[in-house]
Amino acid sequence: MSKFNWNLYAASFEALVERGAPPEKAEAASQVIGRDDGAKDNFGRTAEDQQAVNDILEYLQEESDAQQ
């Protein structure tokens, strides 16, 4: 298991919140990103992990579409 990467977590959380993502969704996705392991398939994500990332991507896409 790879070590938690606080720099990736912090960068992800900050960027997501700055773009208006709800803090709870940003937190969940950033926790996943901080645990990502590039040496593993799908970065070692579980189905639950991937759902947290999908949720934030969906939110950001909806926001982007609304602004256009």
N, CA, C and O atoms as a GROMACS GRO file, in nm:
protein
  272
    1MET      N    1   0.084  -0.119   0.000
    1MET     CA    2   0.000   0.000   0.000
    1MET      C    3   0.088   0.124   0.000
    1MET      O    4   0.186   0.132   0.075
    2SER      N    5   0.054   0.220  -0.084
    2SER     CA    6   0.134   0.341  -0.090
    2SER      C    7   0.099   0.434   0.026
    2SER      O    8  -0.009   0.427   0.085
    3LYS      N    9   0.192   0.520   0.054
    3LYS     CA   10   0.176   0.618   0.161
    3LYS      C   11   0.080   0.728   0.116
    3LYS      O   12   0.077   0.763  -0.002
    4PHE      N   13   0.004   0.782   0.209
    4PHE     CA   14  -0.088   0.891   0.177
    4PHE      C   15  -0.008   1.013   0.136
    4PHE      O   16   0.088   1.051   0.204
    5ASN      N   17  -0.047   1.075   0.024
    5ASN     CA   18   0.024   1.192  -0.027
    5ASN      C   19  -0.053   1.318   0.010
    5ASN      O   20  -0.151   1.355  -0.056
    6TRP      N   21  -0.008   1.383   0.116
    6TRP     CA   22  -0.075   1.504   0.165
    6TRP      C   23  -0.069   1.618   0.065
    6TRP      O   24  -0.162   1.698   0.059
    7ASN      N   25   0.037   1.626  -0.014
    7ASN     CA   26   0.046   1.734  -0.113
    7ASN      C   27  -0.060   1.718  -0.222
    7ASN      O   28  -0.124   1.816  -0.260
    8LEU      N   29  -0.080   1.597  -0.271
    8LEU     CA   30  -0.185   1.574  -0.370
    8LEU      C   31  -0.323   1.600  -0.311
    8LEU      O   32  -0.409   1.661  -0.374
    9TYR      N   33  -0.343   1.553  -0.189
    9TYR     CA   34  -0.470   1.575  -0.121
    9TYR      C   35  -0.500   1.725  -0.110
    9TYR      O   36  -0.608   1.770  -0.148
   10ALA      N   37  -0.403   1.802  -0.058
   10ALA     CA   38  -0.423   1.945  -0.036
   10ALA      C   39  -0.445   2.020  -0.167
   10ALA      O   40  -0.533   2.106  -0.175
   11ALA      N   41  -0.367   1.987  -0.268
   11ALA     CA   42  -0.382   2.054  -0.398
   11ALA      C   43  -0.519   2.025  -0.458
   11ALA      O   44  -0.584   2.114  -0.512
   12SER      N   45  -0.562   1.900  -0.449
   12SER     CA   46  -0.691   1.862  -0.502
   12SER      C   47  -0.804   1.932  -0.427
   12SER      O   48  -0.893   1.990  -0.489
   13PHE      N   49  -0.800   1.926  -0.296
   13PHE     CA   50  -0.906   1.986  -0.214
   13PHE      C   51  -0.916   2.136  -0.241
   13PHE      O   52  -1.025   2.188  -0.262
   14GLU      N   53  -0.802   2.203  -0.240
   14GLU     CA   54  -0.801   2.348  -0.262
   14GLU      C   55  -0.857   2.384  -0.400
   14GLU      O   56  -0.940   2.474  -0.412
   15ALA      N   57  -0.813   2.313  -0.502
   15ALA     CA   58  -0.860   2.342  -0.638
   15ALA      C   59  -1.010   2.317  -0.652
   15ALA      O   60  -1.080   2.396  -0.714
   16LEU      N   61  -1.057   2.209  -0.593
   16LEU     CA   62  -1.200   2.177  -0.605
   16LEU      C   63  -1.286   2.280  -0.532
   16LEU      O   64  -1.388   2.324  -0.586
   17VAL      N   65  -1.247   2.317  -0.411
   17VAL     CA   66  -1.324   2.415  -0.334
   17VAL      C   67  -1.321   2.552  -0.402
   17VAL      O   68  -1.422   2.622  -0.406
   18GLU      N   69  -1.205   2.589  -0.455
   18GLU     CA   70  -1.195   2.717  -0.527
   18GLU      C   71  -1.289   2.723  -0.646
   18GLU      O   72  -1.333   2.831  -0.686
   19ARG      N   73  -1.319   2.609  -0.703
   19ARG     CA   74  -1.408   2.604  -0.819
   19ARG      C   75  -1.554   2.582  -0.778
   19ARG      O   76  -1.639   2.555  -0.863
   20GLY      N   77  -1.581   2.593  -0.649
   20GLY     CA   78  -1.718   2.588  -0.601
   20GLY      C   79  -1.772   2.452  -0.565
   20GLY      O   80  -1.891   2.439  -0.539
   21ALA      N   81  -1.687   2.351  -0.563
   21ALA     CA   82  -1.734   2.217  -0.526
   21ALA      C   83  -1.774   2.216  -0.378
   21ALA      O   84  -1.708   2.280  -0.296
   22PRO      N   85  -1.881   2.145  -0.344
   22PRO     CA   86  -1.917   2.132  -0.203
   22PRO      C   87  -1.802   2.069  -0.125
   22PRO      O   88  -1.743   1.970  -0.170
   23PRO      N   89  -1.768   2.125  -0.009
   23PRO     CA   90  -1.654   2.073   0.067
   23PRO      C   91  -1.659   1.923   0.095
   23PRO      O   92  -1.555   1.857   0.095
   24GLU      N   93  -1.778   1.868   0.120
   24GLU     CA   94  -1.786   1.725   0.151
   24GLU      C   95  -1.752   1.640   0.028
   24GLU      O   96  -1.688   1.535   0.042
   25LYS      N   97  -1.792   1.684  -0.090
   25LYS     CA   98  -1.756   1.611  -0.213
   25LYS      C   99  -1.607   1.629  -0.243
   25LYS      O  100  -1.540   1.535  -0.285
   26ALA      N  101  -1.557   1.751  -0.222
   26ALA     CA  102  -1.414   1.778  -0.244
   26ALA      C  103  -1.329   1.694  -0.149
   26ALA      O  104  -1.225   1.641  -0.189
   27GLU      N  105  -1.372   1.683  -0.025
   27GLU     CA  106  -1.300   1.604   0.075
   27GLU      C  107  -1.293   1.458   0.034
   27GLU      O  108  -1.187   1.396   0.037
   28ALA      N  109  -1.408   1.402  -0.004
   28ALA     CA  110  -1.413   1.260  -0.041
   28ALA      C  111  -1.323   1.231  -0.162
   28ALA      O  112  -1.246   1.135  -0.160
   29ALA      N  113  -1.332   1.313  -0.264
   29ALA     CA  114  -1.250   1.291  -0.384
   29ALA      C  115  -1.102   1.312  -0.354
   29ALA      O  116  -1.017   1.237  -0.403
   30SER      N  117  -1.070   1.411  -0.274
   30SER     CA  118  -0.930   1.441  -0.242
   30SER      C  119  -0.868   1.332  -0.156
   30SER      O  120  -0.749   1.303  -0.170
   31GLN      N  121  -0.946   1.271  -0.069
   31GLN     CA  122  -0.896   1.157   0.009
   31GLN      C  123  -0.855   1.044  -0.086
   31GLN      O  124  -0.750   0.982  -0.067
   32VAL      N  125  -0.937   1.019  -0.186
   32VAL     CA  126  -0.905   0.915  -0.284
   32VAL      C  127  -0.777   0.950  -0.358
   32VAL      O  128  -0.688   0.866  -0.372
   33ILE      N  129  -0.767   1.073  -0.404
   33ILE     CA  130  -0.649   1.116  -0.480
   33ILE      C  131  -0.523   1.106  -0.394
   33ILE      O  132  -0.416   1.069  -0.444
   34GLY      N  133  -0.535   1.139  -0.267
   34GLY     CA  134  -0.419   1.128  -0.178
   34GLY      C  135  -0.372   0.984  -0.158
   34GLY      O  136  -0.255   0.961  -0.128
   35ARG      N  137  -0.463   0.888  -0.176
   35ARG     CA  138  -0.428   0.746  -0.160
   35ARG      C  139  -0.390   0.679  -0.292
   35ARG      O  140  -0.343   0.565  -0.291
   36ASP      N  141  -0.410   0.747  -0.404
   36ASP     CA  142  -0.381   0.686  -0.534
   36ASP      C  143  -0.240   0.627  -0.540
   36ASP      O  144  -0.144   0.685  -0.490
   37ASP      N  145  -0.232   0.509  -0.601
   37ASP     CA  146  -0.104   0.440  -0.618
   37ASP      C  147  -0.085   0.412  -0.767
   37ASP      O  148  -0.148   0.321  -0.822
   38GLY      N  149   0.000   0.489  -0.831
   38GLY     CA  150   0.022   0.477  -0.975
   38GLY      C  151   0.075   0.342  -1.020
   38GLY      O  152   0.070   0.311  -1.139
   39ALA      N  153   0.125   0.261  -0.928
   39ALA     CA  154   0.178   0.130  -0.964
   39ALA      C  155   0.068   0.024  -0.972
   39ALA      O  156   0.093  -0.088  -1.015
   40LYS      N  157  -0.054   0.059  -0.932
   40LYS     CA  158  -0.165  -0.037  -0.932
   40LYS      C  159  -0.266  -0.003  -1.040
   40LYS      O  160  -0.280   0.113  -1.081
   41ASP      N  161  -0.337  -0.107  -1.085
   41ASP     CA  162  -0.447  -0.085  -1.179
   41ASP      C  163  -0.547   0.010  -1.117
   41ASP      O  164  -0.577   0.001  -0.998
   42ASN      N  165  -0.599   0.100  -1.198
   42ASN     CA  166  -0.698   0.198  -1.153
   42ASN      C  167  -0.651   0.273  -1.028
   42ASN      O  168  -0.732   0.315  -0.945
   43PHE      N  169  -0.520   0.287  -1.016
   43PHE     CA  170  -0.457   0.357  -0.903
   43PHE      C  171  -0.489   0.293  -0.768
   43PHE      O  172  -0.472   0.357  -0.664
   44GLY      N  173  -0.534   0.169  -0.769
   44GLY     CA  174  -0.567   0.099  -0.646
   44GLY      C  175  -0.700   0.140  -0.586
   44GLY      O  176  -0.728   0.113  -0.469
   45ARG      N  177  -0.783   0.206  -0.665
   45ARG     CA  178  -0.912   0.254  -0.615
   45ARG      C  179  -1.014   0.142  -0.603
   45ARG      O  180  -1.020   0.051  -0.686
   46THR      N  181  -1.095   0.152  -0.498
   46THR     CA  182  -1.209   0.063  -0.483
   46THR      C  183  -1.326   0.121  -0.562
   46THR      O  184  -1.317   0.233  -0.612
   47ALA      N  185  -1.434   0.046  -0.572
   47ALA     CA  186  -1.554   0.097  -0.640
   47ALA      C  187  -1.606   0.221  -0.567
   47ALA      O  188  -1.652   0.316  -0.631
   48GLU      N  189  -1.600   0.219  -0.435
   48GLU     CA  190  -1.644   0.335  -0.356
   48GLU      C  191  -1.555   0.456  -0.382
   48GLU      O  192  -1.603   0.569  -0.395
   49ASP      N  193  -1.424   0.433  -0.389
   49ASP     CA  194  -1.330   0.541  -0.422
   49ASP      C  195  -1.364   0.602  -0.557
   49ASP      O  196  -1.373   0.724  -0.571
   50GLN      N  197  -1.384   0.516  -0.656
   50GLN     CA  198  -1.412   0.565  -0.790
   50GLN      C  199  -1.543   0.642  -0.794
   50GLN      O  200  -1.555   0.740  -0.868
   51GLN      N  201  -1.640   0.600  -0.714
   51GLN     CA  202  -1.768   0.672  -0.710
   51GLN      C  203  -1.749   0.813  -0.654
   51GLN      O  204  -1.813   0.906  -0.703
   52ALA      N  205  -1.663   0.830  -0.555
   52ALA     CA  206  -1.636   0.963  -0.500
   52ALA      C  207  -1.576   1.054  -0.606
   52ALA      O  208  -1.611   1.171  -0.616
   53VAL      N  209  -1.485   1.000  -0.686
   53VAL     CA  210  -1.424   1.077  -0.794
   53VAL      C  211  -1.528   1.106  -0.902
   53VAL      O  212  -1.534   1.218  -0.954
   54ASN      N  213  -1.609   1.007  -0.937
   54ASN     CA  214  -1.714   1.028  -1.037
   54ASN      C  215  -1.812   1.136  -0.993
   54ASN      O  216  -1.855   1.218  -1.074
   55ASP      N  217  -1.846   1.136  -0.864
   55ASP     CA  218  -1.940   1.236  -0.811
   55ASP      C  219  -1.886   1.377  -0.829
   55ASP      O  220  -1.961   1.466  -0.871
   56ILE      N  221  -1.759   1.398  -0.799
   56ILE     CA  222  -1.703   1.533  -0.812
   56ILE      C  223  -1.689   1.571  -0.959
   56ILE      O  224  -1.710   1.687  -0.994
   57LEU      N  225  -1.654   1.476  -1.044
   57LEU     CA  226  -1.645   1.505  -1.187
   57LEU      C  227  -1.782   1.543  -1.243
   57LEU      O  228  -1.793   1.636  -1.324
   58GLU      N  229  -1.884   1.471  -1.201
   58GLU     CA  230  -2.020   1.500  -1.244
   58GLU      C  231  -2.060   1.641  -1.200
   58GLU      O  232  -2.117   1.717  -1.278
   59TYR      N  233  -2.031   1.674  -1.076
   59TYR     CA  234  -2.063   1.807  -1.023
   59TYR      C  235  -1.992   1.914  -1.105
   59TYR      O  236  -2.055   2.012  -1.147
   60LEU      N  237  -1.863   1.898  -1.128
   60LEU     CA  238  -1.786   1.998  -1.202
   60LEU      C  239  -1.836   2.011  -1.346
   60LEU      O  240  -1.839   2.122  -1.400
   61GLN      N  241  -1.875   1.901  -1.408
   61GLN     CA  242  -1.927   1.906  -1.545
   61GLN      C  243  -2.059   1.982  -1.548
   61GLN      O  244  -2.082   2.062  -1.638
   62GLU      N  245  -2.147   1.956  -1.451
   62GLU     CA  246  -2.275   2.027  -1.445
   62GLU      C  247  -2.252   2.176  -1.428
   62GLU      O  248  -2.320   2.257  -1.491
   63GLU      N  249  -2.158   2.214  -1.342
   63GLU     CA  250  -2.126   2.355  -1.321
   63GLU      C  251  -2.072   2.418  -1.448
   63GLU      O  252  -2.108   2.531  -1.482
   64SER      N  253  -1.987   2.347  -1.518
   64SER     CA  254  -1.929   2.397  -1.642
   64SER      C  255  -2.038   2.416  -1.748
   64SER      O  256  -2.040   2.518  -1.818
   65ASP      N  257  -2.127   2.320  -1.758
   65ASP     CA  258  -2.237   2.330  -1.855
   65ASP      C  259  -2.329   2.447  -1.822
   65ASP      O  260  -2.377   2.515  -1.912
   66ALA      N  261  -2.353   2.471  -1.693
   66ALA     CA  262  -2.441   2.580  -1.651
   66ALA      C  263  -2.381   2.716  -1.682
   66ALA      O  264  -2.455   2.813  -1.704
   67GLN      N  265  -2.250   2.725  -1.684
   67GLN     CA  266  -2.183   2.853  -1.710
   67GLN      C  267  -2.173   2.884  -1.858
   67GLN      O  268  -2.142   2.998  -1.895
   68GLN      N  269  -2.199   2.787  -1.943
   68GLN     CA  270  -2.186   2.810  -2.088
   68GLN      C  271  -2.313   2.859  -2.150
   68GLN      O  272  -2.319   2.882  -2.270
   0.00000   0.00000   0.00000
